[in-house]
Amino acid sequence: MSQDGQEQRPAASADSERRLARIAGGLAHEIKNPLSTMAINLALLEEEFKKTADQDGGARTARALKRVGALQREVNRLEGILEDFLRYARGGEVNRAPMDLGEIVTDTLSFVEAEDSLQGIRHHVDMPSSLPMVLIDKGLFQQALVNLFVNARQAMPEGGELIVQAQRAGNFVEVTVTDTGVGMEEEALERCFDIYWSNKKQGTGLGLPTVRRIVEEHEGSIEILSEPGRGTSIRIVLPLVVEITSTGAEEVEE
């Protein structure tokens, strides 16, 4: 069990998952190359058809252009799925260092603020300046936060509130991301961390599994509370930086 009572996955299961992810990651890299070639040739084909359409304006050319466009959208979608998977498969590549968690969270929020504002989403941040340092791989943790913030935006298509809070809890820090969106049904709540499971039309099923992997690689834990029609709250617990004193006792670095 973790420090907050959550059940952790067995180490053997996690190792097996990482091995499979690395193998599949290599396969994904191989798939990316022909996809890139297809994308380039479809762009060239589109350009040729547009030239033909300018010359004769034929209905056959218009239909061909429409089909090329459909193929381009599917190639783009496949490339997006591969990128999501490759991000997930890069497990283990963690380079943690003492970081200011509050600064990382506020910087990441500023990245999504403009698009959230256009959708009528208001940010509310409670980030104490006195939080001790946390061992974090900045790039990876920002990726996890972006996934959570984008999920929150998708849950609030008509606008709402995004509430981000942090607080110290003993030798840990808790970060909570709450939205006032549509919430999650029971099945979604039970399966949201399953790889490739998604109830979204264009979802890849890798967003929340990637977040969980990143959190666990930071020796942390994650839990989700949600209620249909009222919103979702995701809590991440991370260990603070601990120093060993001359007496052998552990002290949290302030």
One Martini backbone bead per residue (centre of mass of N, CA, C, O) as a GRO file, in nm:
protein
  254
    1MET     BB    1   0.099   0.033   0.016
    2SER     BB    2   0.057   0.352   0.029
    3GLN     BB    3   0.059   0.650   0.211
    4ASP     BB    4  -0.276   0.675   0.116
    5GLY     BB    5  -0.392   0.365   0.062
    6GLN     BB    6  -0.289   0.276  -0.207
    7GLU     BB    7  -0.260   0.054  -0.453
    8GLN     BB    8   0.008  -0.119  -0.580
    9ARG     BB    9   0.186  -0.240  -0.823
   10PRO     BB   10   0.360  -0.488  -0.906
   11ALA     BB   11   0.683  -0.505  -1.001
   12ALA     BB   12   0.660  -0.723  -1.223
   13SER     BB   13   0.435  -0.582  -1.381
   14ALA     BB   14   0.589  -0.320  -1.439
   15ASP     BB   15   0.828  -0.451  -1.590
   16SER     BB   16   0.661  -0.584  -1.814
   17GLU     BB   17   0.536  -0.322  -1.921
   18ARG     BB   18   0.806  -0.186  -2.000
   19ARG     BB   19   0.902  -0.398  -2.203
   20LEU     BB   20   0.659  -0.382  -2.394
   21ALA     BB   21   0.686  -0.078  -2.449
   22ARG     BB   22   0.965  -0.091  -2.586
   23ILE     BB   23   0.888  -0.277  -2.816
   24ALA     BB   24   0.647  -0.107  -2.922
   25GLY     BB   25   0.816   0.150  -2.967
   26GLY     BB   26   0.984   0.037  -3.201
   27LEU     BB   27   0.741  -0.018  -3.383
   28ALA     BB   28   0.637   0.274  -3.394
   29HIS     BB   29   0.883   0.390  -3.537
   30GLU     BB   30   0.843   0.218  -3.797
   31ILE     BB   31   0.558   0.335  -3.865
   32LYS     BB   32   0.627   0.638  -3.899
   33ASN     BB   33   0.774   0.638  -4.172
   34PRO     BB   34   0.539   0.559  -4.369
   35LEU     BB   35   0.351   0.783  -4.272
   36SER     BB   36   0.525   1.018  -4.368
   37THR     BB   37   0.521   0.937  -4.665
   38MET     BB   38   0.216   0.957  -4.699
   39ALA     BB   39   0.185   1.254  -4.625
   40ILE     BB   40   0.361   1.369  -4.850
   41ASN     BB   41   0.208   1.238  -5.096
   42LEU     BB   42  -0.069   1.361  -5.032
   43ALA     BB   43   0.020   1.656  -5.062
   44LEU     BB   44   0.106   1.628  -5.359
   45LEU     BB   45  -0.166   1.524  -5.464
   46GLU     BB   46  -0.331   1.769  -5.379
   47GLU     BB   47  -0.179   1.972  -5.555
   48GLU     BB   48  -0.247   1.839  -5.829
   49PHE     BB   49  -0.558   1.849  -5.804
   50LYS     BB   50  -0.577   2.158  -5.777
   51LYS     BB   51  -0.466   2.221  -6.057
   52THR     BB   52  -0.687   2.068  -6.210
   53ALA     BB   53  -0.929   2.226  -6.092
   54ASP     BB   54  -0.838   2.506  -6.209
   55GLN     BB   55  -0.869   2.409  -6.511
   56ASP     BB   56  -1.172   2.231  -6.500
   57GLY     BB   57  -1.365   2.180  -6.245
   58GLY     BB   58  -1.416   1.889  -6.181
   59ALA     BB   59  -1.593   1.647  -6.009
   60ARG     BB   60  -1.374   1.428  -5.991
   61THR     BB   61  -1.161   1.604  -5.853
   62ALA     BB   62  -1.328   1.676  -5.604
   63ARG     BB   63  -1.352   1.383  -5.502
   64ALA     BB   64  -1.050   1.330  -5.476
   65LEU     BB   65  -0.994   1.553  -5.270
   66LYS     BB   66  -1.177   1.441  -5.050
   67ARG     BB   67  -1.019   1.170  -5.017
   68VAL     BB   68  -0.749   1.290  -4.947
   69GLY     BB   69  -0.847   1.435  -4.691
   70ALA     BB   70  -0.929   1.178  -4.539
   71LEU     BB   71  -0.647   1.050  -4.538
   72GLN     BB   72  -0.503   1.278  -4.388
   73ARG     BB   73  -0.665   1.257  -4.125
   74GLU     BB   74  -0.583   0.961  -4.062
   75VAL     BB   75  -0.279   1.004  -4.055
   76ASN     BB   76  -0.284   1.216  -3.829
   77ARG     BB   77  -0.415   1.030  -3.621
   78LEU     BB   78  -0.195   0.812  -3.618
   79GLU     BB   79   0.033   1.001  -3.534
   80GLY     BB   80  -0.095   1.076  -3.263
   81ILE     BB   81  -0.104   0.792  -3.143
   82LEU     BB   82   0.202   0.741  -3.160
   83GLU     BB   83   0.291   0.975  -2.983
   84ASP     BB   84   0.142   0.884  -2.731
   85PHE     BB   85   0.284   0.610  -2.710
   86LEU     BB   86   0.579   0.707  -2.697
   87ARG     BB   87   0.541   0.859  -2.435
   88TYR     BB   88   0.464   0.605  -2.276
   89ALA     BB   89   0.722   0.419  -2.359
   90ARG     BB   90   0.937   0.621  -2.199
   91GLY     BB   91   0.989   0.462  -1.963
   92GLY     BB   92   1.253   0.553  -1.723
   93GLU     BB   93   1.315   0.854  -1.835
   94VAL     BB   94   1.436   0.984  -1.545
   95ASN     BB   95   1.524   1.333  -1.432
   96ARG     BB   96   1.568   1.420  -1.117
   97ALA     BB   97   1.505   1.730  -0.934
   98PRO     BB   98   1.503   1.998  -0.748
   99MET     BB   99   1.180   2.160  -0.728
  100ASP     BB  100   0.934   2.401  -0.803
  101LEU     BB  101   0.614   2.318  -0.813
  102GLY     BB  102   0.459   2.585  -0.838
  103GLU     BB  103   0.607   2.682  -1.095
  104ILE     BB  104   0.528   2.447  -1.278
  105VAL     BB  105   0.222   2.479  -1.260
  106THR     BB  106   0.196   2.780  -1.351
  107ASP     BB  107   0.339   2.746  -1.624
  108THR     BB  108   0.137   2.535  -1.739
  109LEU     BB  109  -0.118   2.706  -1.715
  110SER     BB  110  -0.023   2.933  -1.912
  111PHE     BB  111  -0.028   2.743  -2.164
  112VAL     BB  112  -0.368   2.695  -2.138
  113GLU     BB  113  -0.521   2.967  -2.090
  114ALA     BB  114  -0.614   3.074  -2.367
  115GLU     BB  115  -0.794   2.830  -2.449
  116ASP     BB  116  -0.970   2.831  -2.198
  117SER     BB  117  -1.084   3.116  -2.229
  118LEU     BB  118  -1.232   3.063  -2.503
  119GLN     BB  119  -1.416   2.835  -2.331
  120GLY     BB  120  -1.485   2.958  -2.037
  121ILE     BB  121  -1.230   2.906  -1.848
  122ARG     BB  122  -1.149   2.926  -1.507
  123HIS     BB  123  -0.886   3.008  -1.293
  124HIS     BB  124  -0.784   2.843  -0.978
  125VAL     BB  125  -0.516   2.923  -0.746
  126ASP     BB  126  -0.348   2.720  -0.479
  127MET     BB  127  -0.003   2.820  -0.419
  128PRO     BB  128   0.221   2.792  -0.202
  129SER     BB  129   0.537   2.944  -0.141
  130SER     BB  130   0.628   2.723   0.104
  131LEU     BB  131   0.703   2.492  -0.057
  132PRO     BB  132   0.884   2.240  -0.084
  133MET     BB  133   1.088   2.047  -0.241
  134VAL     BB  134   1.085   1.847  -0.548
  135LEU     BB  135   1.135   1.553  -0.719
  136ILE     BB  136   1.175   1.646  -1.070
  137ASP     BB  137   1.071   1.598  -1.399
  138LYS     BB  138   0.977   1.856  -1.570
  139GLY     BB  139   0.883   1.753  -1.849
  140LEU     BB  140   0.710   1.514  -1.752
  141PHE     BB  141   0.523   1.667  -1.552
  142GLN     BB  142   0.408   1.862  -1.761
  143GLN     BB  143   0.277   1.645  -1.930
  144ALA     BB  144   0.080   1.551  -1.712
  145LEU     BB  145  -0.061   1.826  -1.671
  146VAL     BB  146  -0.162   1.869  -1.956
  147ASN     BB  147  -0.344   1.623  -1.962
  148LEU     BB  148  -0.528   1.722  -1.731
  149PHE     BB  149  -0.611   1.999  -1.855
  150VAL     BB  150  -0.734   1.884  -2.116
  151ASN     BB  151  -0.943   1.704  -1.985
  152ALA     BB  152  -1.091   1.934  -1.846
  153ARG     BB  153  -1.172   2.086  -2.101
  154GLN     BB  154  -1.336   1.846  -2.230
  155ALA     BB  155  -1.541   1.851  -1.970
  156MET     BB  156  -1.591   2.185  -2.060
  157PRO     BB  157  -1.754   2.295  -2.332
  158GLU     BB  158  -1.921   2.541  -2.159
  159GLY     BB  159  -1.746   2.572  -1.930
  160GLY     BB  160  -1.568   2.682  -1.616
  161GLU     BB  161  -1.373   2.528  -1.355
  162LEU     BB  162  -1.022   2.550  -1.264
  163ILE     BB  163  -0.872   2.374  -0.990
  164VAL     BB  164  -0.557   2.448  -0.823
  165GLN     BB  165  -0.386   2.257  -0.570
  166ALA     BB  166  -0.160   2.290  -0.279
  167GLN     BB  167  -0.007   2.070  -0.021
  168ARG     BB  168   0.111   1.980   0.276
  169ALA     BB  169   0.185   1.620   0.390
  170GLY     BB  170   0.431   1.611   0.552
  171ASN     BB  171   0.649   1.431   0.327
  172PHE     BB  172   0.431   1.565   0.138
  173VAL     BB  173   0.262   1.649  -0.173
  174GLU     BB  174  -0.045   1.797  -0.285
  175VAL     BB  175  -0.217   1.770  -0.601
  176THR     BB  176  -0.511   1.941  -0.725
  177VAL     BB  177  -0.747   1.864  -0.995
  178THR     BB  178  -1.038   2.061  -1.075
  179ASP     BB  179  -1.361   2.018  -1.220
  180THR     BB  180  -1.697   2.136  -1.363
  181GLY     BB  181  -1.794   1.900  -1.526
  182VAL     BB  182  -1.940   1.597  -1.636
  183GLY     BB  183  -1.791   1.368  -1.550
  184MET     BB  184  -1.795   1.018  -1.432
  185GLU     BB  185  -1.867   0.720  -1.487
  186GLU     BB  186  -1.817   0.420  -1.350
  187GLU     BB  187  -1.658   0.290  -1.583
  188ALA     BB  188  -1.457   0.523  -1.627
  189LEU     BB  189  -1.340   0.519  -1.337
  190GLU     BB  190  -1.238   0.215  -1.352
  191ARG     BB  191  -1.083   0.254  -1.664
  192CYS     BB  192  -0.895   0.517  -1.701
  193PHE     BB  193  -0.604   0.341  -1.666
  194ASP     BB  194  -0.649   0.193  -1.920
  195ILE     BB  195  -0.508   0.085  -2.188
  196TYR     BB  196  -0.699   0.201  -2.462
  197TRP     BB  197  -0.919   0.333  -2.293
  198SER     BB  198  -1.220   0.500  -2.429
  199ASN     BB  199  -1.507   0.749  -2.442
  200LYS     BB  200  -1.378   0.894  -2.677
  201LYS     BB  201  -1.385   0.946  -3.007
  202GLN     BB  202  -1.056   1.061  -3.013
  203GLY     BB  203  -0.936   0.867  -2.820
  204THR     BB  204  -0.639   0.674  -2.710
  205GLY     BB  205  -0.596   0.571  -2.402
  206LEU     BB  206  -0.312   0.743  -2.276
  207GLY     BB  207  -0.331   0.980  -2.081
  208LEU     BB  208  -0.371   0.859  -1.786
  209PRO     BB  209  -0.155   0.636  -1.798
  210THR     BB  210   0.075   0.842  -1.828
  211VAL     BB  211   0.032   0.990  -1.567
  212ARG     BB  212   0.071   0.747  -1.379
  213ARG     BB  213   0.356   0.673  -1.466
  214ILE     BB  214   0.489   0.940  -1.388
  215VAL     BB  215   0.413   0.939  -1.091
  216GLU     BB  216   0.546   0.662  -1.018
  217GLU     BB  217   0.837   0.761  -1.112
  218HIS     BB  218   0.803   0.972  -0.852
  219GLU     BB  219   0.690   0.808  -0.605
  220GLY     BB  220   0.383   0.821  -0.646
  221SER     BB  221   0.028   0.912  -0.643
  222ILE     BB  222  -0.314   0.837  -0.768
  223GLU     BB  223  -0.648   0.993  -0.768
  224ILE     BB  224  -1.010   0.958  -0.835
  225LEU     BB  225  -1.286   1.189  -0.835
  226SER     BB  226  -1.637   1.138  -0.937
  227GLU     BB  227  -1.937   1.312  -1.081
  228PRO     BB  228  -2.201   1.321  -1.250
  229GLY     BB  229  -2.243   1.669  -1.331
  230ARG     BB  230  -1.986   1.788  -1.126
  231GLY     BB  231  -1.707   1.634  -1.166
  232THR     BB  232  -1.339   1.638  -1.121
  233SER     BB  233  -1.081   1.483  -0.904
  234ILE     BB  234  -0.719   1.507  -0.889
  235ARG     BB  235  -0.473   1.330  -0.694
  236ILE     BB  236  -0.134   1.413  -0.612
  237VAL     BB  237   0.143   1.232  -0.463
  238LEU     BB  238   0.455   1.363  -0.332
  239PRO     BB  239   0.774   1.357  -0.247
  240LEU     BB  240   0.995   1.506  -0.065
  241VAL     BB  241   1.285   1.634   0.004
  242VAL     BB  242   1.546   1.431   0.149
  243GLU     BB  243   1.769   1.447   0.424
  244ILE     BB  244   2.067   1.332   0.571
  245THR     BB  245   2.184   1.346   0.869
  246SER     BB  246   2.441   1.302   1.103
  247THR     BB  247   2.228   1.113   1.279
  248GLY     BB  248   2.033   0.968   1.047
  249ALA     BB  249   1.817   1.157   0.996
  250GLU     BB  250   1.525   1.280   0.851
  251GLU     BB  251   1.495   1.571   0.633
  252VAL     BB  252   1.314   1.822   0.511
  253GLU     BB  253   1.351   2.029   0.254
  254GLU     BB  254   1.287   2.385   0.243
   0.00000   0.00000   0.00000
